[in-house]
Amino acid sequence: MNRHHTAAAFAVLGMAGCGTGHDTTQPAAQVLPQLSQATGATLTACAELATRIAYPDTTITAANPVAAGVLTVGGKPVPAHCQVKGEMLRRTGADGKAYAIGFEMRLPVAWNGRFFYQANGGVDGSVVPATGPVGGGGPLDNALNQGFAVLSSDAGHASPTPDFGIDPQARLDYGYQAVGKLTPMAKAVIRTAYGKAPDRSYIGGCSNGGRHTMVAAARYADQYDGFLVGDPGFRLPLAAIANIAGGKAYAGLASTPGDLGSGFTPAERKLVSNAVLAKCDALDGAADGLVQDTGACQAAFDIARDVTTCGGARDGTCLTAAQKTGIAGLFAGAKTETGTKIYASFPWDAGLATDGWASWKFSSPLTRDAGAVGLIWSVPPENPATFDGTAFALNGNLDTMLARVGATSATYPESALSFMLPPDPANLAALKNRGARMLVYHGTSDPIFSSDDTTAWYDALRKANGGDSSNFARFFRIPGMNHCAGGPATDQFDALTPLVAWVEQGQAPDVLQASARGAGNPGGVNADVPASWSPTRTRPLCAYPKVAKYKGSGDVEQAANFTCQ
């Protein structure tokens, strides 16, 4: 795959489903299969699984009974279960290091008949507890607590650092192959443990976990019935290069050399956030600190017009002309030195002033993004022994980075734009036609993966399905939410339960119920919740393209007084 795939990777989103324009006949709505409901079973023994489980190239290293209450979620004890630990496909990599796909499974004593693949975030590299997140921040529940058998893995490398990118196979496992290898193994373990395979299988995660899930929807649609996609970095290499472009821009605006955050200070970010609210907050009928109508807001807000231009020194009450130009360019979509748009636009929203937003914009370009672009995705990769992330990000050429993530070689025959991205993101016919379902959510103040990108993908999916994909895939935007959680948002919600009801009972979700995490929240307090909000504020999260509108009367802190329109 060459560098021209950069444009093609997104062109498919804009063109999928486009016809000649001559046929205006709407096809009859397709009746999709309805999958049956899962039935449970009881785990009768745990420790003996260490010797009973047999799967090719797989070693079970432990099977440990875990009593009820050892794990908790939202202050509740998670029921008794069995923790199975192991690894697959141990080998020596091209870099001389040892590799394997490490994993753990947690198998409830009282099993609900379902399997959940926990797709983890970042660059993977660690086996975190297999609990099965249900979405958002400060969860009050998880898949394990609901009775799912859950798998978590390190995706084929044992450290959450980018050095594994030197090994070609480790790249492919991280991109998509670990999911393909782990899935049949996990189902075999479940069959051994309970005497039957799972009736229904789900996969889900946020960030890179959302990317894993979108890739699985394209590559492994026959293996899963439900796909829970959160803030997906499904074009992750391009998003990372765009964030590096942002790092360069903020470095150029910095008042303190080397401090990217001084290019757009907390006071200045609050200034812009407040200006966005001044133009957009009331578009949904309620001035409540949330921008529900994201689309209308982009038309209403203009940073050049709506933020004061500094006549003198920067003092937090204005932006310089250079800041306005640079920041507006990043929100419109970062470009390379030769003017090639790298990734996507970002929506103006209310969550710019948070520490979480700042971390992704000012720290990540020099660390996470630089390491991933330079070592995991570039062909050829940088030398890990001498790699300097700061120098790579601030001094590197963006056109060169873009070319290298689309390049191949004899050693690396598959490019990052092939192994990281869904092969045809708007074509989910296999998923659709077998009765599987996909539920996608994205925070509109996500600073690293843009909700605009996910919106464009979903619009392309709609076009590819006669203008409406809601019979198998639905998309929910979370106003104010930063990356997967946080921000001035109602970011606490359970998206897994409605996904199961949709897959197994045909109950398509029009609305997700969400809460703010103010003082006393049992799932954990969100420090970004404004003091002016009720700590228990609720909101409906509406299936796109609908947005939440205030009914015109009633307590603005209560979801019941909003409707999706």
Secondary structure, DSSP 8 states (H G I E B T S, - for coil): --TTHHHHHHHHHHHTT---S-------------------EE---STTHHHH---TTEEEEEEEEE-TTSSEETTEE---EEEEEEEEEEEE-TTS-EEEEEEEEEEESEE-SEEEEE---TT--S--------SBSS-S--TTTTT-EEEEE-TT-SSSSGGGGGSHHHHHIIIIIHHHHHHHHHHHHHHHHHSS--SEEEEEEETHHHHHHHHHHHH-TTT-SEEEEES--TTHHHHHHHHHHHHHHHHHH-SSTT-GGGGS-HHHHHHHHHHHHHHHGGGGS--SS----HHHHHHH--HHHHS-B-SSS--SS-B-HHHHHHHHHHHHH-B-TT--B-S------S-TTSHHHHIIIIIGGGTHHHHIIIIII-SS---TTT--HHHHHHHS-HHHHHHHHT---SS--S-HHHHSS-SSTT--HHHHHTT-EEEEEEETT-SSS-HHHHHHHHHHHHHHTTT--TTTEEEEEETT--SSS-SSS--B---HHHHHHHHHH----SEEEEE---TT-TT---TTS-TTS-TT-EEEEEBTT--EEE-SSS-TT-GGGEEE-
